[in-house]
Amino acid sequence: MKKENNKMSLFSTFFKIGMFTFGGGYAMISFMQKEVVDNKKWISEEDMSDMIVISESTPGPISVNVATFVGYKVAGVLGSFAATLGLIVPSFLKIVLLAQVLDKLQGNEIFQNAFFGIRAAVIALILKTFLNMLKNAPKNGFSITIMISTFIAALLFGIDAIYLIICAALFGILHSYIFLRKEKK
């Protein structure tokens, strides 16, 4: 693809993702992966996993952060702007339209049932994202211990995600330092 066409293609791809995805950032990730890794082949699965991890640990919605990273990787600063704009414009339009009719639809049984179905589908999409990330994650004793410990800390003790990410990063640095030090001896 020519460099000048990347920005328009980024905008239209992320516009489509933003337009046809419900359920927030985590639900969008599986659509993004299908489009940018499988269909467009702009980035590798490993790059996508790295972008998800970085996006989770930086401020802002995960889907917007991933779009920004993908756009930058494909077409630089203007590509990141195009991808991000493409993703947020449909959400903005949906919110404006929904705000206009929300009061009228609040008690509507069909509307309520539709959102019940959407919530169920979102859970499946989040699970698919988890399984994709798990497939690409390192599988050794250390990483599995970090994964299980983080899950237990979040589920049972309600520890905030940012603290868990910081602790996992520190443990990773410490583990690498100890491991590399033993290798040098």
C-alpha positions, 0 to 999 in steps of 0.5 A: 500500500502506498504511504499516502493511502495508509492514512485514509485506509487507517481512518476507514478501517478504524471507523468501521471498527468503531461503528460496528463494535459495542461494549467498549474497548476490550470488546473492540480489541478482537475486531482490531486484531482481526482487521489489522493483524489478520486482514490488513497484515499491518502488524504481527500478533506479537506487536498487537499483544505488546500494544495491548499491554502498553495500552492497558498500562497507559492513561486513556481507553485501551481501544483508543490507545491501541488505535493510536499505536497501530496508526503510528506503526503503520504511518507515523504521527499522522497515521496515529491521528487518522486511526484514533479519529476513525475510532472515536468519530463513530462513538461520538455520533452514536452517543449523540444519537442515543442521547436524543432517544434514550429517554424514549427507549428506557422502558422499551422491552425490545431495547432492554432485550437488545442490550441484554444480548449485547452484554452477553456478546461483549463477554465473549469478545473479551474472552476471545481477546484474553485467549489471543493474549494468552496464546502469545504470552510467555509460558514459563513458571515465572510468567504463570505465577505472575498471571495467577497472583495478579488474578487472585489479587484482583479478584479476591482482594480488589487491588486496583489494576494500576498497582498490579501492573506496576508490581508485575513490571517490578517483579519482571525487572527483578526477575530479569536482573537476578536471572541475568546476573546468574547467567554472567557468573 
